[in-house]
Amino acid sequence: MRIYLAIAAKSNAVYNAYNEVRAFIAQDESRPVPMHIRNAPTKLMKNMDYGKGYQYSHSYDNNFSPQEYLPEKLAGTKFYDPGKNAREEELRKHLRMLWKEKYGY
């Protein structure tokens, strides 16, 4: 395990995305969670359309649904950008295949 970690490709892309999200949250007002991803454990919540229209990703090709998870005013915002190394370039290609042009991968 230690050898694998020592020789694994290194990247700070996730760390950078995490910091970008934290900075964004600190300066921006809170926004409502989209209705389709809200949990609906009660009949009242179901009647209020919590969870309505949710697409279970595992029911789709490649276990992926292109539904939006961010609040409406943030739709299409990209925080994560894969680094410039061989493994993350493969990840970039995969993200481009999944999201098409939405995030500019």
A tleap script that builds the chain and sets N, CA, C and O, in Angstrom:
source leaprc.protein.ff14SB
mol = sequence {
  NMET ARG ILE TYR LEU ALA ILE ALA ALA LYS
  SER ASN ALA VAL TYR ASN ALA TYR ASN GLU
  VAL ARG ALA PHE ILE ALA GLN ASP GLU SER
  ARG PRO VAL PRO MET HIE ILE ARG ASN ALA
  PRO THR LYS LEU MET LYS ASN MET ASP TYR
  GLY LYS GLY TYR GLN TYR SER HIE SER TYR
  ASP ASN ASN PHE SER PRO GLN GLU TYR LEU
  PRO GLU LYS LEU ALA GLY THR LYS PHE TYR
  ASP PRO GLY LYS ASN ALA ARG GLU GLU GLU
  LEU ARG LYS HIE LEU ARG MET LEU TRP LYS
  GLU LYS TYR GLY CTYR
}
set mol.1.N position { 0.817 -1.185 0.000 }
set mol.1.CA position { 0.000 0.000 0.000 }
set mol.1.C position { 0.868 1.260 0.000 }
set mol.1.O position { 0.586 2.203 -0.740 }
set mol.2.N position { 1.894 1.285 0.802 }
set mol.2.CA position { 2.756 2.476 0.869 }
set mol.2.C position { 3.479 2.711 -0.450 }
set mol.2.O position { 3.650 3.854 -0.874 }
set mol.3.N position { 3.905 1.627 -1.099 }
set mol.3.CA position { 4.589 1.785 -2.382 }
set mol.3.C position { 3.625 2.364 -3.403 }
set mol.3.O position { 3.986 3.277 -4.146 }
set mol.4.N position { 2.397 1.843 -3.451 }
set mol.4.CA position { 1.407 2.353 -4.389 }
set mol.4.C position { 1.193 3.844 -4.173 }
set mol.4.O position { 1.204 4.608 -5.138 }
set mol.5.N position { 1.001 4.272 -2.944 }
set mol.5.CA position { 0.784 5.687 -2.660 }
set mol.5.C position { 2.001 6.530 -3.014 }
set mol.5.O position { 1.862 7.659 -3.484 }
set mol.6.N position { 3.186 5.986 -2.792 }
set mol.6.CA position { 4.407 6.727 -3.091 }
set mol.6.C position { 4.573 6.971 -4.587 }
set mol.6.O position { 5.087 8.014 -4.991 }
set mol.7.N position { 4.143 6.014 -5.415 }
set mol.7.CA position { 4.346 6.167 -6.860 }
set mol.7.C position { 3.091 6.650 -7.586 }
set mol.7.O position { 3.125 6.862 -8.798 }
set mol.8.N position { 1.990 6.824 -6.865 }
set mol.8.CA position { 0.744 7.286 -7.484 }
set mol.8.C position { 0.912 8.707 -8.014 }
set mol.8.O position { 1.656 9.508 -7.448 }
set mol.9.N position { 0.213 9.008 -9.104 }
set mol.9.CA position { 0.253 10.359 -9.669 }
set mol.9.C position { -0.239 11.359 -8.627 }
set mol.9.O position { -1.224 11.113 -7.930 }
set mol.10.N position { 0.442 12.463 -8.532 }
set mol.10.CA position { 0.088 13.481 -7.545 }
set mol.10.C position { -0.639 14.628 -8.234 }
set mol.10.O position { -0.304 15.011 -9.355 }
set mol.11.N position { -1.634 15.165 -7.549 }
set mol.11.CA position { -2.389 16.286 -8.087 }
set mol.11.C position { -3.032 17.042 -6.937 }
set mol.11.O position { -3.393 16.459 -5.915 }
set mol.12.N position { -3.167 18.340 -7.120 }
set mol.12.CA position { -3.871 19.139 -6.124 }
set mol.12.C position { -5.183 19.679 -6.699 }
set mol.12.O position { -5.742 20.637 -6.165 }
set mol.13.N position { -5.674 19.080 -7.772 }
set mol.13.CA position { -6.890 19.562 -8.431 }
set mol.13.C position { -8.103 19.489 -7.504 }
set mol.13.O position { -8.904 20.423 -7.476 }
set mol.14.N position { -8.253 18.414 -6.755 }
set mol.14.CA position { -9.386 18.298 -5.835 }
set mol.14.C position { -9.223 19.297 -4.689 }
set mol.14.O position { -10.194 19.929 -4.274 }
set mol.15.N position { -8.017 19.438 -4.187 }
set mol.15.CA position { -7.740 20.419 -3.132 }
set mol.15.C position { -8.084 21.829 -3.612 }
set mol.15.O position { -8.700 22.600 -2.876 }
set mol.16.N position { -7.693 22.166 -4.830 }
set mol.16.CA position { -8.013 23.491 -5.383 }
set mol.16.C position { -9.519 23.682 -5.529 }
set mol.16.O position { -10.039 24.752 -5.216 }
set mol.17.N position { -10.220 22.657 -6.000 }
set mol.17.CA position { -11.675 22.747 -6.140 }
set mol.17.C position { -12.325 22.932 -4.776 }
set mol.17.O position { -13.234 23.748 -4.625 }
set mol.18.N position { -11.869 22.192 -3.801 }
set mol.18.CA position { -12.402 22.304 -2.438 }
set mol.18.C position { -12.241 23.735 -1.918 }
set mol.18.O position { -13.182 24.309 -1.368 }
set mol.19.N position { -11.063 24.301 -2.090 }
set mol.19.CA position { -10.825 25.667 -1.632 }
set mol.19.C position { -11.659 26.684 -2.399 }
set mol.19.O position { -12.122 27.667 -1.820 }
set mol.20.N position { -11.854 26.459 -3.684 }
set mol.20.CA position { -12.678 27.357 -4.489 }
set mol.20.C position { -14.137 27.327 -4.015 }
set mol.20.O position { -14.788 28.368 -3.923 }
set mol.21.N position { -14.638 26.138 -3.721 }
set mol.21.CA position { -16.006 26.011 -3.216 }
set mol.21.C position { -16.142 26.687 -1.857 }
set mol.21.O position { -17.117 27.399 -1.616 }
set mol.22.N position { -15.178 26.474 -0.970 }
set mol.22.CA position { -15.232 27.099 0.355 }
set mol.22.C position { -15.232 28.622 0.241 }
set mol.22.O position { -15.988 29.292 0.944 }
set mol.23.N position { -14.400 29.171 -0.629 }
set mol.23.CA position { -14.350 30.621 -0.823 }
set mol.23.C position { -15.663 31.136 -1.391 }
set mol.23.O position { -16.154 32.191 -0.989 }
set mol.24.N position { -16.227 30.386 -2.327 }
set mol.24.CA position { -17.499 30.784 -2.923 }
set mol.24.C position { -18.597 30.824 -1.866 }
set mol.24.O position { -19.370 31.780 -1.799 }
set mol.25.N position { -18.659 29.785 -1.044 }
set mol.25.CA position { -19.683 29.710 -0.005 }
set mol.25.C position { -19.525 30.850 0.996 }
set mol.25.O position { -20.515 31.414 1.462 }
set mol.26.N position { -18.293 31.185 1.323 }
set mol.26.CA position { -18.046 32.243 2.303 }
set mol.26.C position { -18.518 33.607 1.818 }
set mol.26.O position { -18.906 34.439 2.638 }
set mol.27.N position { -18.500 33.861 0.527 }
set mol.27.CA position { -18.869 35.173 0.012 }
set mol.27.C position { -20.254 35.240 -0.598 }
set mol.27.O position { -20.717 36.328 -0.942 }
set mol.28.N position { -20.931 34.106 -0.744 }
set mol.28.CA position { -22.219 34.082 -1.426 }
set mol.28.C position { -23.325 33.691 -0.454 }
set mol.28.O position { -23.099 32.941 0.496 }
set mol.29.N position { -24.518 34.208 -0.704 }
set mol.29.CA position { -25.644 33.828 0.147 }
set mol.29.C position { -26.014 32.363 -0.074 }
set mol.29.O position { -25.659 31.769 -1.093 }
set mol.30.N position { -26.725 31.792 0.885 }
set mol.30.CA position { -27.133 30.402 0.726 }
set mol.30.C position { -28.205 30.305 -0.353 }
set mol.30.O position { -28.921 31.270 -0.622 }
set mol.31.N position { -28.302 29.174 -0.943 }
set mol.31.CA position { -29.266 28.942 -2.018 }
set mol.31.C position { -30.015 27.657 -1.717 }
set mol.31.O position { -29.469 26.752 -1.087 }
set mol.32.N position { -31.254 27.570 -2.160 }
set mol.32.CA position { -32.049 26.376 -1.861 }
set mol.32.C position { -31.568 25.138 -2.616 }
set mol.32.O position { -31.101 25.223 -3.752 }
set mol.33.N position { -31.694 24.000 -1.963 }
set mol.33.CA position { -31.378 22.724 -2.593 }
set mol.33.C position { -32.455 22.457 -3.645 }
set mol.33.O position { -33.642 22.603 -3.352 }
set mol.34.N position { -32.069 22.068 -4.862 }
set mol.34.CA position { -33.073 21.763 -5.885 }
set mol.34.C position { -34.089 20.726 -5.383 }
set mol.34.O position { -33.731 19.774 -4.689 }
set mol.35.N position { -35.333 20.927 -5.741 }
set mol.35.CA position { -36.418 20.061 -5.258 }
set mol.35.C position { -36.198 18.595 -5.605 }
set mol.35.O position { -36.501 17.713 -4.802 }
set mol.36.N position { -35.669 18.331 -6.804 }
set mol.36.CA position { -35.547 16.931 -7.227 }
set mol.36.C position { -34.515 16.142 -6.436 }
set mol.36.O position { -34.527 14.912 -6.498 }
set mol.37.N position { -33.622 16.794 -5.694 }
set mol.37.CA position { -32.659 16.032 -4.898 }
set mol.37.C position { -32.945 16.137 -3.396 }
set mol.37.O position { -32.143 15.688 -2.577 }
set mol.38.N position { -34.075 16.723 -3.043 }
set mol.38.CA position { -34.460 16.774 -1.628 }
set mol.38.C position { -35.076 15.435 -1.210 }
set mol.38.O position { -35.852 14.829 -1.949 }
set mol.39.N position { -34.712 14.999 -0.019 }
set mol.39.CA position { -35.258 13.769 0.533 }
set mol.39.C position { -36.735 13.969 0.861 }
set mol.39.O position { -37.124 15.038 1.333 }
set mol.40.N position { -37.548 12.965 0.619 }
set mol.40.CA position { -38.988 13.051 0.883 }
set mol.40.C position { -39.431 11.899 1.782 }
set mol.40.O position { -40.115 10.990 1.311 }
set mol.41.N position { -39.061 11.912 3.060 }
set mol.41.CA position { -39.423 10.801 3.942 }
set mol.41.C position { -40.871 10.838 4.439 }
set mol.41.O position { -41.351 9.862 5.016 }
set mol.42.N position { -41.568 11.954 4.220 }
set mol.42.CA position { -42.951 12.051 4.696 }
set mol.42.C position { -43.902 12.300 3.525 }
set mol.42.O position { -43.488 12.741 2.453 }
set mol.43.N position { -45.180 12.009 3.753 }
set mol.43.CA position { -46.195 12.246 2.733 }
set mol.43.C position { -46.301 13.733 2.410 }
set mol.43.O position { -46.483 14.109 1.252 }
set mol.44.N position { -46.189 14.569 3.422 }
set mol.44.CA position { -46.243 16.015 3.212 }
set mol.44.C position { -45.140 16.462 2.254 }
set mol.44.O position { -45.392 17.229 1.325 }
set mol.45.N position { -43.939 15.987 2.480 }
set mol.45.CA position { -42.816 16.364 1.614 }
set mol.45.C position { -43.024 15.857 0.194 }
set mol.45.O position { -42.702 16.553 -0.769 }
set mol.46.N position { -43.555 14.660 0.061 }
set mol.46.CA position { -43.850 14.134 -1.275 }
set mol.46.C position { -44.907 14.987 -1.958 }
set mol.46.O position { -44.813 15.255 -3.156 }
set mol.47.N position { -45.913 15.415 -1.205 }
set mol.47.CA position { -46.958 16.281 -1.754 }
set mol.47.C position { -46.413 17.659 -2.139 }
set mol.47.O position { -46.988 18.343 -2.986 }
set mol.48.N position { -45.319 18.056 -1.523 }
set mol.48.CA position { -44.675 19.331 -1.847 }
set mol.48.C position { -43.661 19.169 -2.984 }
set mol.48.O position { -42.922 20.102 -3.299 }
set mol.49.N position { -43.628 17.984 -3.596 }
set mol.49.CA position { -42.757 17.649 -4.736 }
set mol.49.C position { -41.291 17.459 -4.378 }
set mol.49.O position { -40.436 17.522 -5.261 }
set mol.50.N position { -40.980 17.229 -3.120 }
set mol.50.CA position { -39.607 16.883 -2.764 }
set mol.50.C position { -39.257 15.592 -3.495 }
set mol.50.O position { -40.031 14.635 -3.463 }
set mol.51.N position { -38.126 15.555 -4.139 }
set mol.51.CA position { -37.665 14.360 -4.838 }
set mol.51.C position { -38.306 14.130 -6.196 }
set mol.51.O position { -37.905 13.210 -6.909 }
set mol.52.N position { -39.286 14.933 -6.576 }
set mol.52.CA position { -39.972 14.733 -7.855 }
set mol.52.C position { -39.026 15.006 -9.025 }
set mol.52.O position { -38.388 16.057 -9.089 }
set mol.53.N position { -38.945 14.060 -9.934 }
set mol.53.CA position { -38.092 14.211 -11.105 }
set mol.53.C position { -36.664 13.742 -10.906 }
set mol.53.O position { -35.845 13.853 -11.818 }
set mol.54.N position { -36.346 13.211 -9.713 }
set mol.54.CA position { -34.996 12.718 -9.464 }
set mol.54.C position { -34.682 11.580 -10.414 }
set mol.54.O position { -35.514 10.701 -10.640 }
set mol.55.N position { -33.488 11.598 -10.965 }
set mol.55.CA position { -33.043 10.547 -11.876 }
set mol.55.C position { -31.947 9.733 -11.182 }
set mol.55.O position { -30.861 10.242 -10.907 }
set mol.56.N position { -32.244 8.479 -10.910 }
set mol.56.CA position { -31.290 7.585 -10.259 }
set mol.56.C position { -30.217 7.209 -11.272 }
set mol.56.O position { -30.483 6.492 -12.236 }
set mol.57.N position { -29.028 7.688 -11.049 }
set mol.57.CA position { -27.946 7.536 -12.027 }
set mol.57.C position { -27.687 6.098 -12.441 }
set mol.57.O position { -27.328 5.845 -13.591 }
set mol.58.N position { -27.861 5.154 -11.529 }
set mol.58.CA position { -27.580 3.746 -11.840 }
set mol.58.C position { -28.603 3.136 -12.798 }
set mol.58.O position { -28.433 2.008 -13.262 }
set mol.59.N position { -29.651 3.880 -13.087 }
set mol.59.CA position { -30.649 3.403 -14.051 }
set mol.59.C position { -30.315 3.838 -15.475 }
set mol.59.O position { -31.072 3.547 -16.400 }
set mol.60.N position { -29.218 4.517 -15.658 }
set mol.60.CA position { -28.846 5.080 -16.956 }
set mol.60.C position { -27.525 4.494 -17.446 }
set mol.60.O position { -26.758 3.927 -16.668 }
set mol.61.N position { -27.274 4.638 -18.742 }
set mol.61.CA position { -26.011 4.181 -19.318 }
set mol.61.C position { -24.837 4.800 -18.568 }
set mol.61.O position { -24.890 5.961 -18.164 }
set mol.62.N position { -23.803 4.034 -18.391 }
set mol.62.CA position { -22.598 4.454 -17.683 }
set mol.62.C position { -22.875 4.879 -16.243 }
set mol.62.O position { -22.058 5.568 -15.631 }
set mol.63.N position { -24.025 4.470 -15.698 }
set mol.63.CA position { -24.421 4.853 -14.339 }
set mol.63.C position { -24.359 6.358 -14.148 }
set mol.63.O position { -23.873 6.852 -13.130 }
set mol.64.N position { -24.860 7.080 -15.145 }
set mol.64.CA position { -24.753 8.539 -15.148 }
set mol.64.C position { -26.020 9.176 -15.699 }
set mol.64.O position { -26.536 8.761 -16.737 }
set mol.65.N position { -26.509 10.178 -15.003 }
set mol.65.CA position { -27.611 11.004 -15.477 }
set mol.65.C position { -27.133 12.451 -15.462 }
set mol.65.O position { -26.553 12.891 -14.469 }
set mol.66.N position { -27.358 13.192 -16.524 }
set mol.66.CA position { -26.864 14.573 -16.575 }
set mol.66.C position { -27.736 15.585 -15.818 }
set mol.66.O position { -27.752 16.768 -16.158 }
set mol.67.N position { -28.451 15.124 -14.805 }
set mol.67.CA position { -29.286 16.052 -14.044 }
set mol.67.C position { -28.425 17.070 -13.296 }
set mol.67.O position { -27.261 16.807 -12.994 }
set mol.68.N position { -28.992 18.200 -13.010 }
set mol.68.CA position { -28.296 19.271 -12.297 }
set mol.68.C position { -28.450 19.064 -10.796 }
set mol.68.O position { -29.543 18.770 -10.311 }
set mol.69.N position { -27.362 19.218 -10.069 }
set mol.69.CA position { -27.390 19.071 -8.617 }
set mol.69.C position { -27.218 20.397 -7.896 }
set mol.69.O position { -27.492 20.494 -6.700 }
set mol.70.N position { -26.771 21.403 -8.603 }
set mol.70.CA position { -26.566 22.715 -7.989 }
set mol.70.C position { -27.861 23.525 -8.028 }
set mol.70.O position { -28.731 23.265 -8.858 }
set mol.71.N position { -27.990 24.509 -7.129 }
set mol.71.CA position { -29.149 25.404 -7.189 }
set mol.71.C position { -29.234 26.086 -8.554 }
set mol.71.O position { -28.227 26.236 -9.247 }
set mol.72.N position { -30.438 26.495 -8.929 }
set mol.72.CA position { -30.700 27.032 -10.264 }
set mol.72.C position { -29.733 28.149 -10.668 }
set mol.72.O position { -29.234 28.148 -11.793 }
set mol.73.N position { -29.465 29.084 -9.786 }
set mol.73.CA position { -28.589 30.210 -10.137 }
set mol.73.C position { -27.127 29.797 -10.321 }
set mol.73.O position { -26.326 30.564 -10.854 }
set mol.74.N position { -26.786 28.603 -9.886 }
set mol.74.CA position { -25.408 28.108 -10.040 }
set mol.74.C position { -25.298 27.038 -11.118 }
set mol.74.O position { -24.209 26.515 -11.355 }
set mol.75.N position { -26.386 26.710 -11.763 }
set mol.75.CA position { -26.385 25.642 -12.760 }
set mol.75.C position { -25.264 25.855 -13.780 }
set mol.75.O position { -25.099 26.945 -14.328 }
set mol.76.N position { -24.511 24.799 -14.017 }
set mol.76.CA position { -23.430 24.857 -14.991 }
set mol.76.C position { -22.112 25.372 -14.444 }
set mol.76.O position { -21.133 25.451 -15.186 }
set mol.77.N position { -22.058 25.724 -13.166 }
set mol.77.CA position { -20.813 26.205 -12.563 }
set mol.77.C position { -19.835 25.045 -12.405 }
set mol.77.O position { -20.203 23.974 -11.923 }
set mol.78.N position { -18.592 25.264 -12.813 }
set mol.78.CA position { -17.569 24.217 -12.702 }
set mol.78.C position { -16.576 24.616 -11.618 }
set mol.78.O position { -15.993 25.699 -11.672 }
set mol.79.N position { -16.388 23.750 -10.646 }
set mol.79.CA position { -15.396 23.986 -9.602 }
set mol.79.C position { -14.179 23.091 -9.783 }
set mol.79.O position { -13.062 23.501 -9.467 }
set mol.80.N position { -14.374 21.877 -10.285 }
set mol.80.CA position { -13.272 20.933 -10.432 }
set mol.80.C position { -12.737 20.955 -11.859 }
set mol.80.O position { -13.497 20.870 -12.824 }
set mol.81.N position { -11.421 21.070 -11.975 }
set mol.81.CA position { -10.760 21.004 -13.275 }
set mol.81.C position { -9.596 20.024 -13.140 }
set mol.81.O position { -8.660 20.289 -12.385 }
set mol.82.N position { -9.634 18.910 -13.846 }
set mol.82.CA position { -8.558 17.924 -13.726 }
set mol.82.C position { -7.187 18.537 -14.021 }
set mol.82.O position { -7.057 19.442 -14.846 }
set mol.83.N position { -6.176 18.026 -13.332 }
set mol.83.CA position { -4.814 18.517 -13.502 }
set mol.83.C position { -4.202 18.116 -14.837 }
set mol.83.O position { -4.821 17.436 -15.656 }
set mol.84.N position { -2.971 18.559 -15.025 }
set mol.84.CA position { -2.253 18.308 -16.281 }
set mol.84.C position { -1.295 17.135 -16.111 }
set mol.84.O position { -0.075 17.300 -16.130 }
set mol.85.N position { -1.869 15.957 -15.945 }
set mol.85.CA position { -1.066 14.737 -15.915 }
set mol.85.C position { -1.859 13.654 -16.645 }
set mol.85.O position { -3.055 13.813 -16.891 }
set mol.86.N position { -1.199 12.573 -16.984 }
set mol.86.CA position { -1.810 11.544 -17.838 }
set mol.86.C position { -3.104 10.975 -17.250 }
set mol.86.O position { -4.088 10.809 -17.971 }
set mol.87.N position { -3.112 10.681 -15.970 }
set mol.87.CA position { -4.310 10.077 -15.369 }
set mol.87.C position { -5.478 11.052 -15.344 }
set mol.87.O position { -6.620 10.667 -15.596 }
set mol.88.N position { -5.196 12.304 -15.043 }
set mol.88.CA position { -6.296 13.271 -15.000 }
set mol.88.C position { -6.730 13.706 -16.397 }
set mol.88.O position { -7.856 14.168 -16.575 }
set mol.89.N position { -5.865 13.566 -17.372 }
set mol.89.CA position { -6.302 13.821 -18.753 }
set mol.89.C position { -7.305 12.746 -19.180 }
set mol.89.O position { -8.253 13.037 -19.910 }
set mol.90.N position { -7.098 11.505 -18.728 }
set mol.90.CA position { -8.080 10.448 -18.990 }
set mol.90.C position { -9.398 10.773 -18.291 }
set mol.90.O position { -10.475 10.572 -18.853 }
set mol.91.N position { -9.304 11.271 -17.073 }
set mol.91.CA position { -10.508 11.665 -16.345 }
set mol.91.C position { -11.209 12.815 -17.075 }
set mol.91.O position { -12.437 12.831 -17.168 }
set mol.92.N position { -10.445 13.766 -17.587 }
set mol.92.CA position { -11.013 14.884 -18.345 }
set mol.92.C position { -11.796 14.360 -19.564 }
set mol.92.O position { -12.900 14.827 -19.844 }
set mol.93.N position { -11.219 13.400 -20.275 }
set mol.93.CA position { -11.899 12.807 -21.432 }
set mol.93.C position { -13.207 12.138 -21.008 }
set mol.93.O position { -14.229 12.250 -21.684 }
set mol.94.N position { -13.148 11.446 -19.880 }
set mol.94.CA position { -14.350 10.778 -19.375 }
set mol.94.C position { -15.422 11.809 -18.999 }
set mol.94.O position { -16.593 11.630 -19.332 }
set mol.95.N position { -15.036 12.861 -18.325 }
set mol.95.CA position { -15.988 13.916 -17.954 }
set mol.95.C position { -16.576 14.593 -19.192 }
set mol.95.O position { -17.761 14.927 -19.222 }
set mol.96.N position { -15.751 14.788 -20.198 }
set mol.96.CA position { -16.232 15.379 -21.453 }
set mol.96.C position { -17.250 14.460 -22.129 }
set mol.96.O position { -18.251 14.921 -22.677 }
set mol.97.N position { -16.978 13.146 -22.080 }
set mol.97.CA position { -17.912 12.184 -22.666 }
set mol.97.C position { -19.254 12.223 -21.930 }
set mol.97.O position { -20.311 12.151 -22.559 }
set mol.98.N position { -19.212 12.335 -20.611 }
set mol.98.CA position { -20.435 12.350 -19.811 }
set mol.98.C position { -21.200 13.666 -19.932 }
set mol.98.O position { -22.404 13.666 -20.186 }
set mol.99.N position { -20.503 14.781 -19.752 }
set mol.99.CA position { -21.150 16.082 -19.668 }
set mol.99.C position { -21.233 16.830 -20.998 }
set mol.99.O position { -21.864 17.883 -21.084 }
set mol.100.N position { -20.591 16.282 -22.037 }
set mol.100.CA position { -20.534 16.949 -23.348 }
set mol.100.C position { -19.855 18.318 -23.180 }
set mol.100.O position { -18.740 18.387 -22.662 }
set mol.101.N position { -20.499 19.384 -23.602 }
set mol.101.CA position { -19.893 20.721 -23.551 }
set mol.101.C position { -20.283 21.521 -22.305 }
set mol.101.O position { -19.854 22.664 -22.146 }
set mol.102.N position { -21.079 20.938 -21.435 }
set mol.102.CA position { -21.633 21.694 -20.311 }
set mol.102.C position { -20.583 22.407 -19.462 }
set mol.102.O position { -20.771 23.566 -19.093 }
set mol.103.N position { -19.486 21.728 -19.151 }
set mol.103.CA position { -18.479 22.316 -18.272 }
set mol.103.C position { -17.159 22.650 -18.962 }
set mol.103.O position { -16.207 23.084 -18.313 }
set mol.104.N position { -17.106 22.452 -20.251 }
set mol.104.CA position { -15.904 22.806 -20.992 }
set mol.104.C position { -14.697 21.937 -20.722 }
set mol.104.O position { -13.565 22.415 -20.790 }
set mol.105.N position { -14.916 20.672 -20.415 }
set mol.105.CA position { -13.781 19.775 -20.181 }
set mol.105.C position { -13.120 19.498 -21.497 }
set mol.105.O position { -12.135 18.762 -21.551 }
savepdb mol mol.pdb
quit
